Amino acid sequence: ERNWLARYKLHRNEIGVPAMLKISKLAIVENEYNASFAKNHVKNIGIITGPIDTLFYNPRQGKMAIKNESRVVLGWIGSATTLPYLLEICDILEKIGRKYSNVYLNIVGAKKIHLREMEVTSDSWSIETEVDKLMKFDIGLMPVPDNAWTRGKGGYKLLQYMSMGLPVIASPVGINRDIVSHGQDGFLASSGKEWENFLRILIENRTLRECMGERGRKKIEDKYSLQKSQLYLEELIIRTAVN
């Protein structure tokens, strides 16, 4: 039954999305990968990644988290459907846990996973407490596999982390490669060895974490903010209407 339902949904999307695009004058997508598909069916394309409300996602807006400066929190926010992506780096997290007793993992929005070598905590998600939960993180994580689905994603985790002034480590998949400036506001990790190496670098260097976090916050304000995207969307609509 589930296979039948999955096939039906796939068929519906295969015919429904192109049909919807063909009757549209303008399509707004999140990245170039989605734009390349949309261009086959609609003339006018606009790319708006995110966007993210930097007034809401702002480290100055939440309740100041009382942090234990001797501990480093690896943070991940998501849902049950994306939790398997985090499980892909469990072996790396175990290695990190064996080396650093002061590092632990905080999951927001999904169930707690079990690690033998690292303490793990999990928090339920709500819009009212989201900023406060993110403020507890020291490093934001976004591992994802490379497939058609993930290449079409919008990298929203990264935008959330960076808007909160956090350095990030992400898989170099899809829009992640555009959002993260490798070595400047975070790292792009292609292998387990790179994940381990970049985690060690950030865990051991608080000053680097702060510098990367500041750069990331500025990038979100300059390029991915809701305020900037609103103006761009207005321009797109006006341009499309007069052409």
KABEL-V946304 format. One line per field, one symbol per residue. ss: DSSP state (a for helix, b for strand, c for the rest). phi: phi as a letter, one per 20 degrees, with the letter a starting at -180 (. if undefined). burial: + if it has 24 or more other ideal C-beta (glycine too) atoms within 12 Angstrom, else -. A space follows every 50 residues. Layout:
BEGIN
ss: ???
phi: ???
burial: ???
END
This chain:
BEGIN
ss: caaaaaaaaaaaaaaaaaaaaacccbbbbccaaaaaaacccccbbbbccc cbcccccccccccccccccccbbbbbbcccccaaaaaccaaaaaaaaaac ccbbbbbbccccccccccbbbbbccccccaaaaaccccbbbbcccccaaa accccaaaaaaaacccbbbbcccccaaaaccbcccbbbcccaaaaaaaaa aaaacaaaaaaaaaaaaaaaaaaabaaaaaaaaaaaaaaaaac
phi: .fffffffffffffeffgffffeeebddcebfffffffffcbfeccdcen fceffeebgeeefgfeeefedcdedbcrcffdggffffdgffffffffec fedbdddcobffddcfdcfccccfebffdgfffffffdbedbebfebfff fefemfgfffgffemdfccbffclfgfefeegnddrcddebgffgfffff gffecfffgfffffffgfffffcdfffffffffffffffffee
burial: ----------------+---+----++++++-+++--+--++-+++++++ ++++-++++-----------++++++++---++-++++++-++++++--+ --++++++++--+-+--+++-++------+++++++++++++++-----+ +++++++++++++++++++++++++++++++---+++++-----++-+++ +++----++--++-+++-+++-++++--+------+-------
END
